Amino acid sequence: MDTEKIALLIPLLSIFMGIGLAMLAIFLDFRKKRDMFAMHHKERLAAIEKGMDVPPLPPEFFRDGRACRSRVHSDFLRRGLVLLFVGAAICAALYRVQRENYLWGLVPAAVGAAQLLYYYLARPKTPEA
């Protein structure tokens, strides 16, 4: 293959892989919720057959597992350091390859610096568990 075909395949492959991974994540989340509801439904039917009180549905069934996770203050430190070093690595790599575009690495570095600044300025009043 020549370089023009490879240069065309890279963005196409990344788009298809990104869409495919997103679809896989949605499908796996759906399957997990379906199995949880089916298991809970069987338990409820067994309780009804035995004449027991039917337990209510737990509130975890109605929440998105990723959205209800609370952020810990130390997450900002970790994210800030990761983004700062990723930005520095991008700057160094682009400076070596294309000297005119190396400043694009400052974008993730600035986000990382903002995360670190928030970590140091918004310290929690109580110690974390």
Secondary structure as GFF3:
##gff-version 3
##sequence-region A 1 129
A	DSSP	alpha_helix	3	49	.	.	.	ID=ss1
A	DSSP	three_ten_helix	59	62	.	.	.	ID=ss2
A	DSSP	alpha_helix	73	97	.	.	.	ID=ss3
A	DSSP	three_ten_helix	102	105	.	.	.	ID=ss4
A	DSSP	alpha_helix	106	121	.	.	.	ID=ss5
###
